[in-house]
Amino acid sequence: MLTVAKLPPLSAIPDALKPTLAEILGREGTRFEIDPDDPGGATRCGIDLRSARAARLDLNGDGRTDLNDIRDVTPDLADRLILLNYCLTPGVDKLPAPVQPVILDTTFNCGVEGATQVLHAALGELSFPALARVPLSGCAGLLTAAIQAHGAATTIDTIVRARVTHYRRIATRRPASSKYLNGWVLRALHYASHGMRLRYATLLGSHGETP
């Protein structure tokens, strides 16, 4: 079981990613919530029951992962959980520094598998195709090459574009999730260049900044 004692300390958070973790928590909020349309189930501080069960999270030491563990999630614990499950374990901290924030948020919001699919699609668009079985951490060299060839801004915009496509596919496959689509797109656009954000000016004007 994943207990509090097994979580990395807050001091292990890379300075460059502290703003991203703060943004994630700011978007997710700190209330305990259950949205019937959210397949992740009960959530607090962005940690949902489905991901908690996958990680075998046990915050209260009762040997189970249930709603009580979600209720026990605090902002500090959420930061430590996100750091472990969505940064250190998949190797986001080993990727080129310019793309770490957008990929950490993608990994958290889309899951490690979803983020890997997004990154593979982006690299393919940039003419640096990754083998289907290459994990996130194995894409460091390809990302470095992409940044050298196209620049960091273009590389990040391509990741954002692939992420938007990923969200649209989710909304198409699961209509109940379509109500989240605008929020998801706005979240991805937070990391995009000014030029790319201008192309989504109508959406941004209607819904404001990243929720």
N, C-alpha and C positions, 0 to 999 in steps of 0.2 A: 504494500500500500504506500501511496505517496503522502507522507506526513509533513507537518510543518518543519520538523527537524531536517528533512531531506531537501528543503527548498534552498536555493542559493540566497545569500544575504543581499540586502539592498545595495551594499557597497560593490557588488559584482556587476551592477548595471553600468555599461559603458557610458561615459559622459555624453557621447554623441547621440545616444539613443534615449537619454532621459526625457528630452522634449517629446519624442514620439510616444513614449509610455504615458506621459502626462496628457497628450492629446487623445490617446485611446481611452483613458479613464474619463476624460472630460466628455467624450462622445457617449460612452456607455452609461455614465451616471453610477450612483452608488445604491440605488434602491433595489430591494428584492422584488422581482417582477416575474409574472408568468403570462406569456402571450400565447394564446392557443394556436396562432399561425406560425409560431417559431418552432421549427423542429428540434431546436436545441433544448427546449424545455425551460424550466425555471432558471433565472439568471440574476446574478448580482455582481456589480463591478466588471461586467463583461465576461464573467466565468459562468458558463451554462452547465446544466446537469449532464448533458450528453458528453461534452468534452471532459467533465470531471470524472465521469464513469470510465471513459477511455483511458484516463490517466490514473485510475484507481485512487482518486483523491480521498483522503480521510483526515479531515481537519480536527475532528472531535475525538478521535481515538477509539471509536466504537466498532471498528472493523468493517464498516459499510460506507458506501458512497450514496448519499440520499439528500433530500431537501435540506436537512439540518446542516450539512457541509456547505451548501450554497449560501444559506443564511449566515454562516460564520465567516464568509469571505469579507475581508476588509480591503481598503485601497492598497495598503502595504503588501498584504498577502497576494492580491491580484497582480501587482507589479512583479512579485517574485515568481508567481505561477506563469505569467506571460513570458518573463525572462527565460525560465527553464524550458517551457514547452514550445514556445514560438520563436525563440532567438537562439539560445545555446544549443539545444538538442538538434534542431535542423541546420545549424551552422550559419545563421544569418550574420552573426558577428564576424565570420570569416570572409564575407563577400566584400567587394570594393566599397569603401566608405560612402561614396555619393548615393548608392542605391540602397543602403541598409535601411533608412527610414521607410521608404515606400514598400520594400519587401517585408519588413517586420509587420507593418500594418496589414499588408496583403495576407501574410501567413496567419496572423491573428484572425482576420475577418473571413478569410476563405478556407482556413485550415491549411496544414502543411501540404497535403496532396493537391488541393486547389491552387495554392500559390505556386507549386511546382509546375502545374499545367499552364498557369498564366505566364510564368517565366520562360518555359519552353516555347510557347507561342510567340512571345516577344522576341526571343533570340532568333527564332526562325524568320520573323519579319525583318530582322536586321541582318539576315544572311549568315547567322551563326547558329545553325541548327544543333540542338542538343539531343542526344540519344534519349529515347523515351524512358529508359531506366536510370538515367543520371539523376541523382537526388539534388536537392536544392544546394547543398554544400559543395557539390561537384561542379557547379556552374561558375565558380569564381573566375577561372581562367577565361571562359567564354565572355563573361560580363566585362572583364578587364579589356579584352580585345574589342568588344563592342563599343565601350567608352572611348578607347583610343581611336577607333575608326569613325565614330559618329558623334562623339561628345556626350557628356553626362546628361545634358538636358534632353537630347533626342532619345537617348536610351531610356531615361525615366518616363518620358512621354509615351514611348512604345509600350512600356510595362503598364502604364495607366490605361492605354487603349486596349490592351489585351485583357486587362482586369474588367473594364466596362463590358467587353464582349462576353466574358465569363459570367458576369452578373445577368446579362440579358438572356443567356442560355438557361440559367437557373430559373429566372422568372417565366420563361417559356415552358420549361419542363414542369414547373410547380407553380401554377397560377396563384395559389394562396400567398406566395412570396412576392408577387408583383408589387404589392403595396410598399415593399422596402426598396424597390429599384431606384427611385430618384435619390433616396438617402445614400444608397450604396455608391451611385455614380458621383454624387457630391463628395463623398468620403474619398473616393479615388482621385478626384480632381484636385483635392487639397495638395497633392504632391506634384501636380502638373505645372508646366511652364505657363507664363502669362499668355503666350500665344495660343496654347491649347485651351486654356480657360476661356479665352475670348470666343472660341468656336462653340462653347457651351454657354454663352452669355445669357440666352433666354432662360435656360434651366436655372442658372445661378441667380438671375434676376427674380425669378418666380419663387425660389425656395431659400434664398439667402446663402450664407456661407455653410460650410460643412456642418451638418447637424451633430 
